[in-house]
Amino acid sequence: MPEDWALTPSGLRPGEKFRLLFATSTTRNAQSSNIADYNTFVQNRAAAGHSAIRRYSSQFRVVGSTSTVDARDNTGTTGTGVPIYWLDGNKLADNYPDFYDGSWDDHGMRSENGVTGGIFSFWTGSNDDGTKNAFPLGGALVRVGRRELPSDSPLSDASGSPGFLYRLYALSPVFKVYEPPPAELSLIWTETIPPRPQSMNPSLTGRKVGKEVSETDSGTTDVYFYVRTERLHSSKLPFRVCVTGDATQSTTNSPQKEVEDDFQVVVDNAVQGASCFDTSIPANQQYKRMTIRILNDDRFEGSDGEQVRIALTQAPGNPLPSPYGIRAAYNLLHLRIADDDFYQQPVQFSPAEYEIVHGSAVLGRAQTRRVKEGSNSGHVGLMFTKGVPYAPYTVTYKHPCLGSSTELPVNWC
């Protein structure tokens, strides 16, 4: 229910459930054997009643039995249940068995407007336990309940002609006392927090929070993640994020392809200079957006890709205000960066020297040390696949007219 709902009984704690009962302020006969006719009657009274119940009027049910329907089934009052209160009044039963024990705890009857009433008779067609009486609604005689001291028989007191005009009891749906949203911070990929699980195996912390993105051939790709709270706070909510994994984080504004930088973390338009950083959800806001910026490099880094692990914790020395905490089931994210660079088997040189003869066309994948094609014209080519480092190999060029080999720069390839 809304936090300031006018009809929430006093003494109930947040999250506790209850139902409301009222006695209709108007009367009707009991000649119909269709329970829907009586439900409609009490729903119309609720719709014209207290402003706080009008929106729920269609969910009210009559406490009455026909030859085919028991009152306890019509109102959903089987099992232990919840406390029942007079509308804008006192508690009359601790639970459903207490409601059907033949005597209610309070006699301060209320109408659909919350107005106290007097001594009335009520069509019920029921026994004290909420089952159908031998004289149900729509019968030749109909069972009547009566609210009167010292003799109190609210559901089953006597029987009367169905043509008489009596009141009815109307029972509300189950209401729940307003419960503030959890004072927790959640680490998520989207702005919307997932539904809270009914149960959570601690070993599954961070489950179903994986995401995959591919490098692009050029430029960058931004992936957003959020720390969000369901309960606003008048001051900022601090936290720490740590980014780990086998992907390489660039901590500068000038990432370098040759050192295999894979991603940056960007917060408030600033590249973070460390793998762990502190930030906060601003006051009276629900989330903080951060960015994993995927960088393209020229290196093939394996068909399994590289992993980024994002963890949410309290900020050391700057804890969250009470009662806020970190939501245990949503404190971890995983990101897989898939490599789209072309893959070839790296060249293996043994020994670590390679001789190019003038006029030859040399394919780097060849395992022979020397290739001669017997021509003194044409081009000389040596191809290295991506992923082969430059420095470990010495490459020399020999022309048949030269008496010695000429060593090329080590990064010539």
C-alpha positions as a printed Julia matrix, in Angstrom:
413×3 Matrix{Float64}:
   0.0     0.0     0.0
   1.09    3.63   -0.36
   3.3     4.9     2.45
   0.63    7.31    3.69
  -2.4     5.05    3.11
  -5.18    6.26    5.39
  -6.52    2.84    6.38
  -3.32    1.08    7.44
  -4.03   -0.29   10.95
  -1.83    1.08   13.7
   0.81   -1.18   15.19
   1.66   -3.08   12.04
   5.25   -3.16   10.83
   6.42   -2.52    7.25
   5.75   -5.52    5.07
   3.06   -7.05    7.3
  -0.21   -8.1     5.68
  -3.84   -7.61    6.71
  -7.43   -7.47    5.46
 -10.33   -5.11    6.11
 -13.97   -5.95    6.78
 -16.94   -3.65    6.53
 -20.7    -3.96    6.98
 -22.68   -2.54    4.07
 -24.61    0.58    4.95
 -27.48   -0.52    2.69
 -29.59   -3.68    2.63
 -30.86   -6.2     0.09
 -32.78   -9.49   -0.08
 -31.21  -12.97   -0.21
 -33.28  -14.48   -3.01
 -30.45  -14.99   -5.53
 -28.51  -18.26   -5.5
 -25.69  -16.7    -7.59
 -22.73  -15.61   -5.41
 -21.7   -13.09   -8.1
 -24.82  -11.02   -7.36
 -23.76  -10.53   -3.75
 -20.13   -9.84   -4.69
 -21.31   -7.14   -7.06
 -23.47   -5.63   -4.32
 -20.59   -5.26   -1.85
 -18.21   -4.07   -4.59
 -20.62   -1.29   -5.47
 -20.7    -0.27   -1.82
 -16.87   -0.25   -1.68
 -16.75    1.89   -4.82
 -19.0     4.44   -3.09
 -17.2     4.15    0.24
 -14.03    5.49    1.82
 -11.78    7.13   -0.77
  -8.88    4.85    0.21
 -10.69    1.65   -0.85
 -12.4     2.78   -4.04
  -9.58    1.74   -6.33
  -9.71   -1.77   -4.78
 -13.49   -2.07   -4.83
 -13.59   -4.82   -7.48
 -11.52   -7.08   -5.21
 -13.94   -7.08   -2.27
 -15.96  -10.25   -1.69
 -19.09  -11.0     0.32
 -18.74  -13.19    3.4
 -21.57  -15.44    2.28
 -22.37  -18.94    1.05
 -24.7   -20.27   -1.62
 -25.57  -23.89   -2.21
 -22.49  -24.22   -4.44
 -19.94  -21.85   -2.87
 -18.64  -21.63    0.7
 -17.92  -18.21    2.19
 -14.34  -19.22    3.02
 -13.71  -20.13   -0.63
 -15.43  -17.04   -1.99
 -13.26  -14.79    0.21
 -10.04  -16.81    0.03
  -9.94  -17.34    3.79
  -8.66  -20.9     4.02
  -5.47  -21.74    5.86
  -3.84  -19.58    8.53
  -4.14  -16.28    6.72
  -3.62  -12.78    8.04
  -5.2   -10.49   10.67
  -8.58   -8.94    9.85
  -9.55   -5.43   10.95
 -12.69   -3.38   10.75
 -12.3    -0.77    8.05
 -10.65    2.17    9.85
 -11.22    0.33   13.12
  -9.88   -2.3    15.49
  -8.72   -5.84   14.87
 -11.55   -8.39   15.01
  -9.56  -11.57   14.28
  -5.89  -12.59   14.53
  -6.14  -14.84   11.47
  -8.63  -16.91    9.46
  -9.24  -19.63   12.08
  -9.93  -16.87   14.63
 -12.31  -15.24   12.17
 -14.27  -18.51   11.95
 -14.33  -19.46   15.64
 -17.86  -18.11   16.19
 -16.85  -14.95   18.06
 -14.96  -11.88   16.93
 -12.57   -9.91   19.14
 -14.09   -6.49   18.56
 -17.67   -5.29   18.23
 -16.92   -1.82   16.82
 -18.51   -2.53   13.47
 -17.71   -0.15   10.58
 -19.4     0.61    7.26
 -17.75    1.12    3.88
 -17.16    4.73    4.91
 -15.53    3.75    8.2
 -18.57    4.89   10.17
 -19.49    2.92   13.29
 -22.81    1.08   13.22
 -25.4    -0.35   15.6
 -27.03   -3.77   16.02
 -27.79   -5.36   12.67
 -28.56   -8.68   11.05
 -26.5    -9.91    8.07
 -27.19  -12.36    5.31
 -24.45  -15.03    5.38
 -25.97  -18.41    4.45
 -23.03  -19.81    6.42
 -21.97  -21.74    9.49
 -19.55  -20.24   11.98
 -16.63  -21.94   10.21
 -17.39  -20.29    6.87
 -18.92  -23.33    5.17
 -22.4   -23.3     3.66
 -25.31  -23.68    6.1
 -28.35  -25.86    5.5
 -30.01  -22.52    4.66
 -27.69  -20.9     2.1
 -28.17  -17.7     0.16
 -30.96  -18.2    -2.38
 -32.69  -20.9    -0.32
 -36.23  -21.07    1.03
 -34.77  -19.89    4.34
 -31.37  -18.19    4.67
 -28.95  -18.21    7.59
 -28.41  -14.85    9.27
 -25.55  -13.57   11.44
 -26.05  -10.97   14.14
 -23.77   -8.48   15.88
 -25.21   -8.06   19.36
 -23.87   -8.22   22.91
 -23.76  -10.23   25.05
 -24.82  -12.87   22.51
 -22.42  -12.61   19.57
 -22.99  -14.82   16.53
 -21.55  -12.81   13.65
 -21.99  -15.51   10.96
 -24.64  -17.94   12.18
 -27.38  -16.9    14.6
 -30.77  -17.71   13.08
 -32.57  -18.15    9.76
 -35.0   -15.87    7.99
 -37.11  -15.44    4.89
 -34.97  -14.46    1.88
 -37.36  -11.63    1.11
 -36.25   -9.67    4.18
 -33.78   -6.81    3.73
 -30.51   -7.26    5.64
 -26.93   -6.04    5.34
 -23.89   -7.99    4.14
 -20.26   -8.32    5.27
 -17.61   -7.36    2.71
 -13.99   -8.54    3.0
 -11.1    -6.83    1.26
  -8.19   -8.42   -0.61
  -4.96   -8.91    1.29
  -3.18   -5.6     1.82
   0.48   -5.12    2.71
   1.85   -2.33    4.89
   4.13   -0.02    2.93
   7.68   -1.32    2.89
  10.45    1.06    1.82
  12.55   -0.14   -1.12
  15.7    -1.98   -0.08
  18.51    0.31    0.97
  20.97   -1.46   -1.3
  23.28   -0.71   -4.19
  23.2    -3.05   -7.2
  25.75   -3.45   -9.97
  23.94   -4.02  -13.28
  24.29   -3.64  -17.06
  21.02   -1.73  -17.49
  19.25    1.1   -15.69
  16.56   -1.32  -14.49
  17.21   -3.54  -11.5
  16.25   -7.19  -12.07
  13.44   -8.66   -9.96
  14.57   -9.67   -6.51
  15.06  -13.45   -6.39
  13.01  -15.5    -3.93
  16.14  -17.32   -2.86
  19.8   -16.99   -3.69
  22.57  -19.53   -3.49
  25.6   -17.56   -2.23
  27.79  -19.47   -4.66
  25.85  -17.9    -7.53
  26.75  -14.33   -6.67
  26.8   -12.33   -9.88
  24.98  -15.0   -11.87
  23.44  -14.15  -15.22
  25.41  -10.92  -15.42
  27.76  -11.86  -18.26
  28.06   -9.73  -21.39
  30.12  -10.07  -24.58
  31.39   -7.43  -26.98
  33.77   -7.64  -29.96
  36.68   -5.38  -30.81
  36.11   -3.29  -33.88
  38.57   -2.86  -36.73
  38.94    0.79  -35.8
  37.72    3.22  -33.2
  36.11    2.26  -29.89
  32.95    0.63  -28.54
  31.3     1.83  -25.32
  29.62   -0.59  -22.93
  27.7     0.99  -20.06
  27.26   -0.4   -16.58
  25.39    1.07  -13.62
  25.33    1.14   -9.85
  21.74    1.71   -8.83
  19.63    2.01   -5.7
  15.87    1.54   -5.36
  15.71    4.01   -2.46
  16.66    7.64   -3.0
  18.85    9.37   -0.45
  19.23   13.07    0.33
  23.02   12.83    0.15
  25.39   11.02   -2.2
  25.94    7.27   -1.85
  29.66    6.43   -2.14
  31.06    3.14   -3.41
  34.16    1.55   -4.92
  34.49   -0.3    -8.23
  37.44   -2.59   -9.01
  38.11   -3.82  -12.54
  40.29   -6.91  -12.98
  40.77   -9.78  -15.44
  43.18  -10.83  -18.18
  42.23   -7.97  -20.54
  44.64   -5.02  -20.42
  43.3    -1.76  -19.0
  44.59    1.52  -20.38
  44.84    4.12  -17.62
  45.75    7.05  -19.88
  43.97    9.09  -22.51
  46.38    7.75  -25.16
  46.03    3.97  -25.4
  48.75    2.21  -27.39
  48.08   -0.62  -29.82
  51.6    -1.97  -29.57
  51.23   -2.66  -25.85
  47.9    -4.4   -26.42
  45.6    -2.03  -24.5
  42.1    -3.55  -24.56
  39.83   -1.14  -22.7
  39.48    2.01  -20.62
  37.13    2.76  -17.73
  35.47    6.15  -18.12
  33.58    7.88  -15.29
  32.25   11.44  -15.56
  34.06   11.78  -18.92
  37.42   10.98  -17.3
  39.56    7.92  -17.98
  40.27    6.21  -14.69
  43.95    5.98  -13.84
  43.69    2.86  -11.69
  41.91   -0.47  -11.66
  40.04    0.49   -8.46
  38.32    3.84   -8.08
  35.8     5.54   -5.78
  32.73    7.4    -6.98
  29.11    7.85   -5.88
  25.43    8.02   -6.81
  24.5    11.71   -6.62
  22.01   12.89   -3.99
  18.36   12.2    -4.81
  19.29   10.16   -7.87
  18.9     6.44   -8.5
  21.99    5.45  -10.41
  25.53    6.18  -11.54
  26.46    5.31  -15.12
  30.01    4.24  -15.98
  31.64    3.11  -19.22
  33.91    0.27  -20.32
  35.44    1.63  -23.55
  36.61   -1.24  -25.77
  39.75   -0.39  -27.76
  40.78   -1.98  -31.02
  44.29   -3.39  -31.19
  46.17   -5.25  -33.92
  46.98   -8.35  -31.92
  45.21  -11.67  -32.0
  44.63  -12.57  -28.37
  43.09  -15.99  -28.53
  39.83  -17.5   -29.67
  38.47  -17.45  -26.11
  38.7   -13.67  -25.89
  39.71  -11.78  -22.77
  37.78  -11.23  -19.56
  36.93   -8.1   -17.59
  35.61   -8.55  -14.06
  33.79   -5.63  -12.4
  33.24   -5.77   -8.63
  31.22   -3.41   -6.4
  32.26   -2.85   -2.77
  32.0    -0.25   -0.04
  34.46    2.62   -0.4
  37.2     2.19    2.23
  37.08    5.01    4.74
  33.85    6.34    3.27
  31.1     3.81    4.1
  27.53    4.02    2.91
  25.14    5.77    5.33
  22.95    3.52    7.46
  20.98    1.43    6.54
  22.47    1.19    3.03
  24.6    -1.73    1.89
  25.72   -3.64   -1.2
  23.2    -6.11   -2.64
  25.04   -9.42   -2.38
  23.4   -11.03   -5.4
  24.3    -8.09   -7.67
  27.86   -7.06   -6.83
  29.73   -8.62   -9.74
  29.7    -8.32  -13.55
  31.65  -10.18  -16.22
  32.54   -8.87  -19.67
  34.15  -10.95  -22.41
  36.0    -9.07  -25.13
  35.98  -11.17  -28.3
  38.96  -10.63  -30.62
  38.06  -10.03  -34.27
  41.65   -9.9   -35.54
  42.5   -12.44  -38.28
  44.18  -15.53  -36.95
  47.0   -17.53  -38.56
  49.4   -20.01  -37.04
  52.41  -17.94  -35.87
  55.63  -18.45  -37.85
  58.17  -20.59  -36.06
  61.81  -19.91  -37.06
  64.54  -22.31  -36.14
  67.17  -21.08  -35.82
  66.13  -17.51  -35.18
  67.62  -16.21  -38.46
  66.14  -16.0   -41.91
  68.0   -15.43  -45.17
  66.3   -13.86  -48.19
  67.89  -14.48  -51.59
  67.46  -11.89  -54.33
  64.71  -12.9   -56.72
  62.89  -15.13  -54.3
  59.37  -14.82  -53.01
  59.42  -15.96  -49.42
  56.28  -16.82  -47.48
  56.72  -16.4   -43.8
  54.95  -19.64  -43.01
  57.6   -21.64  -44.9
  59.69  -23.72  -42.56
  62.72  -23.92  -44.91
  65.61  -21.61  -44.24
  66.3   -20.63  -47.85
  64.17  -20.4   -50.97
  65.77  -19.85  -54.39
  63.83  -19.45  -57.6
  66.82  -18.76  -59.87
  65.7   -15.37  -61.1
  67.58  -12.12  -60.75
  64.44  -10.02  -61.17
  61.17   -9.57  -59.34
  60.35   -8.57  -55.81
  61.35   -9.94  -52.48
  58.53  -10.45  -49.99
  58.45  -11.71  -46.44
  55.09  -11.93  -44.7
  54.59  -12.25  -40.97
  51.23  -13.14  -39.55
  49.59  -11.04  -36.85
  50.62  -12.12  -33.45
  54.31  -12.68  -34.31
  56.56  -10.29  -32.37
  59.04   -8.24  -34.32
  62.25   -8.29  -32.3
  63.24  -11.96  -31.79
  64.22  -12.62  -35.43
  67.19  -11.54  -37.53
  66.42  -11.13  -41.22
  69.23  -10.82  -43.81
  69.16  -10.1   -47.53
  71.73  -11.61  -49.95
  72.19  -10.49  -53.53
  74.12  -12.84  -55.84
  76.37   -9.93  -56.9
  77.22   -9.09  -53.31
  79.97  -10.84  -51.54
  78.24  -10.73  -48.18
  74.77  -10.53  -46.72
  73.22   -7.25  -45.72
  71.43   -7.29  -42.41
  68.12   -5.45  -42.45
  66.76   -3.47  -39.47
  65.35   -5.72  -36.83
  61.86   -4.16  -37.22
  61.98   -4.32  -41.02
  59.15   -6.85  -41.13
